[in-house]
Amino acid sequence: MDAARKPRILLIDDDRFVRRLAEVSLRQIGRMEVASAASGLEGIRMIEQSVPDLVLLDAVMPVMSGAETLSVIRRSKAYSDVPVVYLTAGTEDTDRYAHGGVLGIIRKPFSPLSLTGTVQRVLENLVPDLVRGEPRPPILQHAQALSA
């Protein structure tokens, strides 16, 4: 049996239904480990405990918005290079998201298959070996290897 580590996804979204749909989709279809947080602050605490391979971040949340959450992530030396993809139901100008350092945007509502396929493609572009089931170095080491 293959004991390779599954990709770890952190989903930060205030909508319980979106969290549940994404969790089930990514676990069942994508065979990924998924943790979820209902707020930006909760998500940041979770990143501090265990750095994920990818963060799916709701762009619009009460109290701490996606942009504010992303700003905190990017200012931290320990996890500033964590890959982030926005989830949004809005029709706002998506060009402004690119300036915040996100890899892309997934529009809500999404289908389970499209969400899983998009996340798998993002992960393949980041670290091909991770999706094939081979362990990968920590994110910081990977980023340093890319810049060398």
TORVEXKE-786111 format. One line per 4 residues: number of its first residue (from 1); their letters; for each residue x, y, z of N, C-alpha, C. Coordinates in pm, whole numbers, plus 32768, in hexadecimal, padded with zeros to 4 digits. Example, Ala and Ser with C-alpha at 12.3 -4.5 7.8 and 13.67 -1.06 7.14 Angstrom:
1 = AS = 8527 7DC7 830C 84CE 7E3E 830C 8528 7EB6 830C | 8505 7F1F 82C4 8557 7F96 82CA 850A 8003 8313
***
This chain:
1 = MDAA = 8054 7F89 8000 8000 8000 8000 8058 807C 8000 | 8032 80DF 7FB4 807E 815C 7FA9 8063 81B3 8023 | 80CD 81D2 806C 80BE 8221 80E6 80E3 82B4 80CF | 80E3 82DF 8051 810A 8369 8032 80A8 83CC 8072
5 = RKPR = 80DD 843E 8094 808E 84A5 80D3 802E 84E4 806E | 7FB4 84FA 809A 7F50 853D 8047 7F68 85D4 804D | 7F43 861B 7FE2 7F4C 86AD 7FE8 7EF4 86E3 8059 | 7F27 8747 80A0 7EDD 8784 8110 7EA4 880A 80E3
9 = ILLI = 7E22 8816 80EE 7DDB 888F 80C6 7D9D 88CE 8141 | 7DAA 8952 814D 7D64 899C 81B5 7CFC 89F2 8170 | 7C80 89E0 8195 7C10 8A2A 815E 7BE2 8A8F 81C6 | 7BE4 8B10 81A2 7BB7 8B7A 81FD 7B3E 8BBD 81BD
13 = DDDR = 7AC9 8BA6 81F6 7A4D 8BDE 81BF 79E7 8BE6 822F | 79A0 8C56 8236 793D 8C67 82A0 78BA 8C1E 8284 | 78A5 8BEE 820A 782A 8BAA 81E5 7837 8B14 8202 | 77EA 8AE6 8260 77F0 8A59 828B 77D1 89F9 8218
17 = FVRR = 7771 8A1C 81C3 774E 89C6 8152 77C2 89BB 80EF | 7802 8A2A 80D1 7875 8A29 8076 78E6 89D4 80B1 | 7900 89E7 8133 7969 8997 8173 794B 8902 8168 | 78D1 88DD 8184 78AD 884E 8182 78B7 8814 80F5
21 = LAEV = 7883 885C 8092 7889 882C 8008 791A 881C 7FDA | 796C 887F 7FF8 79F8 887A 7FD0 7A42 880A 8019 | 7A2A 87FC 809A 7A6B 8792 80E8 7A4E 8709 80AE | 79CF 86ED 8098 79A7 866A 8064 79E1 8655 7FD9
25 = SLRQ = 79D9 86BA 7F85 7A0D 86AE 7EFC 7AA2 8691 7EFA | 7AEE 86DF 7F44 7B7F 86D0 7F42 7BAB 864E 7F84 | 7B64 8623 7FEB 7B87 85A4 802E 7B61 852C 7FD9 | 7AE4 852A 7FAA 7AB0 84B4 7F66 7ADF 84A9 7ED5
29 = IGRM = 7ADA 8516 7E8C 7B00 8513 7DFF 7B97 8527 7DEF | 7BCD 8588 7E39 7C5A 85AB 7E28 7CBA 855E 7E80 | 7C86 8514 7EE2 7CDB 84C9 7F3F 7D41 8523 7F83 | 7D11 8595 7FB4 7D66 85F6 7FF7 7D41 85FE 808A
33 = EVAS = 7DA1 862A 80DB 7D84 8649 8166 7D4E 86D7 8169 | 7CDF 86ED 81AE 7CA2 8771 81B0 7C85 8799 8240 | 7CB2 8811 8262 7C8E 8850 82E1 7C41 88CD 82BB | 7BE5 88F6 8310 7B99 896E 82EE 7B8C 89CA 8366
37 = AASG = 7B7F 8A49 8345 7B71 8AB2 83A9 7AFE 8B0C 837E | 7AB4 8B3E 83E1 7A40 8B92 83C5 7A62 8C27 83C1 | 7ADF 8C4A 83DE 7B06 8CD7 83DC 7B9A 8CE3 83BA | 7BC1 8D5B 8393 7C4C 8D74 8374 7CA6 8D5C 83ED
41 = LEGI = 7C7B 8D8B 8460 7CCB 8D79 84D9 7CDD 8CE6 84FC | 7C73 8C99 84F2 7C7C 8C0A 850C 7CD9 8BC7 84A7 | 7CD1 8BF0 8429 7D27 8BB9 83C2 7DBA 8BD6 83DC | 7DD8 8C50 8405 7E63 8C75 8424 7E97 8C20 8497
45 = RMIE = 7E45 8C0B 84FC 7E6F 8BB6 856C 7E8D 8B28 853C | 7E3C 8AF7 84DE 7E51 8A70 84AB 7ED1 8A68 8458 | 7EEF 8AD0 840A 7F6A 8AD3 83BC 7FE3 8AD0 841A | 7FD9 8B18 8489 8047 8B1C 84E9 8061 8A92 8524
49 = QSVP = 7FFA 8A40 8530 800A 89BB 8569 803D 8955 8502 | 8010 8963 8486 8035 8904 841D 8028 8948 8396 | 8098 8963 8355 8097 89AC 82D6 805F 8952 8268 | 7FF3 897F 8226 7FB7 892E 81BB 8003 893C 8138
53 = DLVL = 7FE3 88E6 80D9 801C 88EF 8053 7FD6 895C 8002 | 7F59 8978 8024 7F0A 89DC 7FDC 7E9C 8A10 8037 | 7E82 8A91 802F 7E13 8ACF 8078 7DAA 8AFB 8013 | 7D2E 8AD3 802B 7CBC 8B06 7FE0 7C7B 8B6C 803B
57 = LDAV = 7C79 8BE9 8011 7C53 8C59 8068 7BDD 8CA5 802F | 7B71 8CAC 807C 7AFE 8CFC 8055 7B27 8D8E 8050 | 7B07 8DD1 7FE3 7B2E 8E5D 7FD3 7ADD 8EBB 802A | 7A5D 8E98 8042 7A04 8EF1 808B 79D2 8EAA 8109
61 = MPVM = 7A03 8ED8 817D 79D8 8EA0 81FC 79C6 8F12 825F | 796E 8EFF 82C2 7960 8F67 8328 79D8 8F67 8387 | 79E9 8FCF 83CE 7A50 8FE3 8433 7ADB 8FF0 83F4 | 7B0F 8F86 83B8 7B91 8F88 8377 7B7E 8F58 82E7
65 = SGAE = 7B8A 8FB1 8288 7B72 8F8E 81FB 7BE0 8F32 81C7 | 7BC9 8EFE 8150 7C2F 8EAC 8110 7CAE 8EFA 80F8 | 7CA1 8F78 80CD 7D17 8FCC 80B5 7D65 8FE5 8136 | 7D1E 8FFB 81A4 7D61 900F 8225 7DA6 8F90 8253
69 = TLSV = 7D63 8F20 8240 7D9D 8E9E 8264 7E1A 8E84 8211 | 7E11 8E9C 8190 7E83 8E89 8137 7EF8 8EE3 815E | 7EDA 8F5C 8185 7F42 8FBA 81AF 7F8F 8F85 8228 | 7F47 8F4E 8288 7F87 8F15 82FF 7FDE 8E9E 82D7
73 = IRRS = 7FAB 8E4A 827E 7FF7 8DD6 8250 8078 8E03 820C | 806F 8E65 81B4 80E3 8E93 8167 814A 8EDC 81BD | 8120 8F18 822C 817E 8F5F 8283 81CC 8F03 82E0 | 81A1 8E87 82ED 81E3 8E29 8347 825A 8DE8 8304
77 = KAYS = 82CC 8DEB 8345 8343 8DAA 830E 8331 8D13 8308 | 82E8 8CDC 8366 82DB 8C4B 8371 8286 8C0D 8303 | 8224 8C56 82D1 81CB 8C1B 826C 819F 8C7E 8200 | 81F4 8CDE 81E3 81D3 8D44 817F 81C8 8D0B 80F2
81 = DVPV = 8205 8C98 80DA 8204 8C5E 8054 819A 8BF3 8041 | 813D 8BE6 809D 80D1 8B85 808E 807C 8BAC 8015 | 8068 8B50 7FB7 8015 8B6F 7F42 7F83 8B85 7F6A | 7F46 8BEC 7F2F 7EBB 8C10 7F4F 7E6C 8C20 7ECE
85 = VYLT = 7DF1 8BE9 7ECF 7D91 8BFC 7E64 7D14 8C35 7EA5 | 7CDF 8CA0 7E69 7C63 8CDD 7E9D 7BE9 8C8F 7E6F | 7B87 8C89 7EC8 7AFF 8C5D 7EA8 7AA8 8CDA 7EAE | 7A58 8CF2 7E48 7A02 8D68 7E4C 7983 8D53 7DFD
89 = AGTE = 7917 8D8B 7E30 7898 8D8C 7DE9 7883 8E13 7DA7 | 78DD 8E6F 7DC3 78D0 8EF7 7D91 78F4 8F05 7CFF | 78CD 8F77 7CC8 78ED 8F95 7C3D 7953 9006 7C37 | 7994 901E 7CA8 79F4 908C 7CAF 7A68 9075 7C50
93 = DTDR = 7AB3 90DD 7C3A 7B27 90DA 7BE1 7B8F 907A 7C1A | 7BAB 9011 7BD1 7C08 8FAB 7C02 7C9A 8FD3 7BF2 | 7CB7 903A 7BA5 7D42 9066 7B95 7D7E 9092 7C1A | 7D2D 90CA 7C6F 7D64 90F9 7CEF 7D91 9086 7D48
97 = YAHG = 7D58 900F 7D35 7D82 8F9C 7D83 7E0F 8F70 7D5F | 7E33 8F7E 7CE1 7EB7 8F53 7CB4 7F25 8FA0 7CFD | 7F0A 901C 7D1F 7F6E 906D 7D64 7F85 903F 7DF3 | 7F27 8FF4 7E2A 7F36 8FC2 7EB3 7F84 8F41 7EBC
101 = GVLG = 7FAB 8F0B 7E4B 7FFB 8E90 7E4E 7FAB 8E10 7E4F | 7F32 8E13 7E1A 7EE5 8D97 7E0F 7F04 8D55 7D8A | 7EF9 8CD0 7D88 7F16 8C85 7D0F 7EA2 8C85 7CAD | 7E2A 8C9A 7CDF 7DB5 8C97 7C89 7D37 8CAF 7CD7
105 = IIRK = 7CC9 8CA0 7C90 7C45 8CB7 7CCA 7BE8 8C46 7CA0 | 7B9E 8C12 7D00 7B36 8BAF 7CE4 7AB2 8BF4 7D02 | 7A5B 8BF7 7C9F 79D9 8C39 7CAD 7975 8BDD 7CF4 | 7929 8C18 7D4F 78BA 8BD2 7D90 783B 8BFD 7D48
109 = PFSP = 77DD 8BA8 7D36 77E0 8B1A 7D5F 7839 8AC9 7D01 | 786F 8A5D 7D36 78C3 8A03 7CE8 788B 8977 7CF4 | 78AA 8924 7C92 7882 8897 7C9B 78F3 884C 7CE2 | 78D2 87DD 7D22 793A 878E 7D64 79AA 8765 7D06
113 = LSLT = 7987 873D 7C8C 79ED 8713 7C2C 7A44 8786 7BFE | 7A08 87FA 7BE6 7A59 886B 7BB7 7AB5 889E 7C25 | 7A86 88A1 7CA0 7ADA 88CC 7D10 7B52 886F 7D1E | 7B36 87EE 7D20 7BA1 878C 7D32 7C04 8792 7CBE
117 = GTVQ = 7BD2 879D 7C44 7C29 87A5 7BCF 7C81 8820 7BD2 | 7C48 8892 7BF8 7C96 890D 7BFF 7D02 8902 7C6A | 7CE0 88D0 7CDF 7D42 88C2 7D4B 7DB1 8861 7D21 | 7D8D 87F3 7CE0 7DF4 8796 7CB3 7E52 87D7 7C4D
121 = RVLE = 7E1C 8826 7BF1 7E71 886A 7B8E 7ECE 88D0 7BD2 | 7E9A 8917 7C34 7EEE 8977 7C7C 7F60 892C 7CC3 | 7F3F 88C0 7D06 7FA5 8872 7D4C 800B 8837 7CEB | 7FDE 8808 7C79 803B 87D1 7C16 809C 883B 7BE5
125 = NLVP = 806C 88B5 7BD4 80C4 8922 7BA8 8124 894C 7C16 | 80FA 893E 7C93 8151 8963 7D03 81BB 88FA 7D1B | 818D 8881 7D2E 81E6 8814 7D54 81B4 8794 7D13 | 81E2 8775 7C9A 81AF 86FE 7C54 81BE 867D 7CA4
129 = DLVR = 822B 866C 7CEE 8240 85F0 7D37 81DA 85D9 7DA4 | 81A4 8644 7DDD 8142 8636 7E48 80C4 85F4 7E13 | 8097 861B 7D9F 801C 85E4 7D68 8030 8554 7D3B | 80AA 8532 7D13 80C6 84A8 7CEC 80DA 844E 7D66
133 = GEPR = 80D8 8486 7DDD 80E3 8435 7E54 816B 8430 7E92 | 81CA 847D 7E60 824F 847E 7E9B 8257 84F0 7F00 | 829A 84DB 7F70 82A5 8546 7FD2 82F1 85BC 7F98 | 82D4 8630 7FC7 8319 86A8 7F98 835D 86EF 800A
137 = PPIL = 83BF 8740 7FEB 83FF 878C 8056 83A0 87F8 8088 | 83BD 8830 80FC 836B 889D 812E 8361 890E 80C7 | 82F8 895B 80CF 82DC 89C4 806D 8353 8A22 805C | 8391 8A4B 80C8 83FE 8AAA 80BF 8471 8A6D 8070
141 = QHAQ = 8492 89F1 8089 84FD 89AF 803E 84DA 89A8 7FAA | 845B 8989 7F8D 842F 8981 7F02 843B 8A0A 7EBE | 8413 8A73 7F01 841B 8AF8 7EC7 84AC 8B1E 7EAE | 8505 8AFB 7F08 8593 8B18 7EF6 85CC 8ACA 7E80
145 = ALSA = 859F 8A4F 7E6F 85CF 89FD 7E00 85A1 8A39 7D7A | 8528 8A6F 7D76 84F5 8AAC 7CFB 8542 8B29 7CD6 | 856D 8B74 7D3C 85B2 8BF2 7D20 8646 8BDF 7D03 | 867A 8B68 7D1A 8709 8B4E 7D04 872A 8B3F 7C70
***
